[in-house]
Amino acid sequence: MDTMHAVRGHRRGGPEQLTYELAPRPVPGPGEVLVGVRSASITPDELVWDATWTDSLDGSGSERVPIVPSKEVSGVVAELGPEVSDWKVGDEVYGLIPFTRDGAAAEFVAVPAAVLAAKPARLDHDHAAALPLAGLTAWQGLVVHGGLRPGARVLVQGGAGGVGSFAVQVAVALGAAVTATAGAEAADFVRGLGAEQVVDYRSGRFEEQVKDVDLVFDTVGGDTQERSWQVLRPGW
C-alpha cells in the first residue's frame, strides 16, 4: 500500500485550511520506525509555529509543504527501518515527534526510533497521545533545569492547566511537597493530583500565603513570574 489517509495543510494558516486526503505513505529510513497511528494529539498553537511549516525551528529554513500536523502520537509499530533493533513490529509505542517533521494526523507516521517509548499498559492510546509534550515539559522544567530533589518544596503556578497538572504529579512522584495556584473551582482536582496546598489566585496574592519555596514551576509568566521570586528561599 503506497498511500494513506492524512490531514494535511498545503499553505500556512489555521485549521480552516486543513484537508483530509490521500497522501503518500511514508517509508521509514535508517534509524526510523513506521508507526500505525491509533491516536494523535495537537497543541493549540502548533499551526503558528515556524517549525511546523519549515525544516528549521526558527523558520529560517526551507518551506516544507504540504505538512501533516499533530506532534504527539500513540500507536503500533508497523515497520522497522534499517538499523533499528530496539523495537519489533506490533509493539505499542508513544512519543513526541520532532517539530520539523510531519506529524501523526494520518494513518501512519515515520519517526526516529529514539523518540519513542513503550506505551504504558494502564493507558489507552487516547490518553497516551495526550502525554508527551506536556509531560516532557514538566519533566524538563522540574528535573533537567530545576534540579528537583526529594524533600523539596515546590510551587506550581497554574496547577490545573495542561502542563501544570503534569508538573504537580511529577513533583509529587519525585518526593516533593507541592503547593499549586489554581481557581477555586479546580482546587479539589489539583489536590487530587497530590498538591498539599492549593492557593486560589483570584482571592489573594499567592506571595502572602506561600514562602520558603525551593523551586517555582511557572506556566503563567508576566507579573506572576516576577512576584514568584519573593517566595523562593536562598540556597537551593
N, C-alpha and C positions, 0 to 999 in steps of 0.2 A: 504494500500500500504506500504510494508516494505522496498522498495528500491527506489532509486532516481538516477538521473544522476549527476555526480560531476567531477570536475577536481581534481586529486589527485597526490601527489608525494610519491613514495614508498621508495625513498632514497634521501639523500641530494644532491643538485645540483641546476642548473638553470632551466629556463623554458623548456629547451630541454628534460628534463626527466619527465615533467608533462604529465599525460594521462587523457583522457576523458572516463569515465567508469561508470558502475553501482556500487553503494555503498549503504550501509545500510542507511535508512532514520533515522535521529536522533529522539529520544524521549525526550521531554522536562522534566527535573527533577524539583524538588521543587525550586520555585523562577525563573523558566526559561520560555521562550516563544519560540515556534517554528515559525519561520518567513519563509513565502514563498518568495523566493528571486526574485525581479524584476530587480535589478541592483547591481553590485558588483564592488568595486574599489580595486586595488592592488598598494601598494607602491613599487617603483622600487627595493629597497634593501630588501624587505621582505623575499626573499628566502635565504638570507645570515644571517638573524637574528637567533641566537641560540633559541630564544623563539618560533620561527616557528616550530622547529623540536623537541623540548623537552617540559617538563612540568614545566620549570623554566625560568625566564627572563635571567639569566646569563649562561644558558646552563649546569648548574651543575646537573640538574635533569635527569630523565629517558628519553630515546628516545621515541618520540611519532610519529610513522608512521603506516600507511600512513596518510599524512596530506592533508587538504584542504586549499588552500591559500585564500587571499583577506579578510582583516580585516574590510573593510568598506562596509556597507550593506544598502540597501533601499528596502523595500518590504511590505508585508501584513501579519498581524498576522494570522497564520493558526491553532494554537492550544495553549492552555494555560497549563502550568504545575501546580502542586499543589502549593497553597499559593500565587497565582498571582491574584490580584484584580484590578490592575491599568489599565489593557488592556482588550480588548474584541476581539474576532475573527472578522476579517475584517478591523481592524484599520490599517492605513498606518503609518509605522514607519521607522526610520533610526537610525543608531548608529555605534559606534566603538566597534568591537568585541575584547575581551581580547586577547592579543598576544599569549598566551599559549593554545588557543582553536582553533578548526577548524574554517575556515573562510567561506566566502559567495560564493565561486566559485562552487555553487551547486544549486539544485532546492530548497533545504530547509537548514536552519541552526538553531540550538538551541542556544540561547544566554540568559544571565541573563536579566531579565526584567528591572533591574535598569539601564542598559547601553543604553536603547532605549529612543527615544524621538519621538513625533508626527512629521511626515514629513510635512515640510512647504507646505501649499496649493499652493503656487505660484511656487514651484519647481517640475519638473518631477522626476521620480526615478533616472534617469541617473545623473542629477545634484545633487540630494540629496546624492547619494552614493559617490560623489567626495568631500563632505564637511567635514566629521567627523574628520579625522586625522589632516589635515591642519588647519581646523577651531579651533579645540581644542588646537592645538599647539600655534596658535596665541593668543587665549584667555588666556591660562595659562601663556605664557610669558609676556603679557601685563598687565593682571589683577591680577592673582594669585601671580606671582613672582615680577612683576614690579610695582604693586600698582597704576596703571594708574588712574588719576583723571581728571574730566573735566577741560579744560583750559590748560592742559599740552602741552608742545612742544615735539613731538616725531620724532625721526629719524628711519626710517625703512631701513635697509641695505638689498638690494635685493628686492625692492618693486614690481617687475614684476614676481617673482617666485611663486611657488605653495603656500608656507606658507606666503611669504612676501606680496602677493596680498591680502590675508585674513587679515594680520596684518594691512595693510593700512585701509581697510574697517572697521575693528573692532575699531581701534583707532579713526577714524573719527566719527563713530556712537556713541562713548562714549564721544565725545566733545573735542577731542584733535586736535591741529593743527599739521599736518603731513608733514614732508619732507621725501622724499624717494630717494634712489640711484637706478639707472637703466640705461641701454643702451639707447642711443638717439632714437633708433627705437621703444622703448617701452614707451617713455615719455608721449605720448598722452594717452595711455592705463592707465598708472598709475595715471595721472591727472584725468582721468575719474572715477577712484576708489575713488577720493576725496582728493588726495595729493595736498597741496597748492604749493609745490615746488618739482621739480624733478631734481636731480643732475646727470649729465652724468659722471659715474665713470671712463670712458675711457679718457675724455678730461681734467681732472684735479683732484686734490686731494680734496675730499669732506670736509676735515677739514679746508680748506682755504675758503670754501663757506658757511659753517654751523657753528653756535656757540650757546651757551646758550641753549642747549637741556636738557630737564628734563629726558628723557628716550630714550635709544637706543635699538631697537629690531634688533638683528643681525642674519641673516641667512647665512652669508658668512664665518665668522671666520678668523683665521690666522692673517695676518697683518692688515686686515680691522678691526678686533675686537680690536687689540692693539691701532690703531690710533683713534678708536671711543672714547676712554677715554678723548681725548683732547677737544671734543665738548660738554662734559657734564658740566652743571653749578653746583656749590656746593649747598647743602641744600635741595635736593629732599627728 
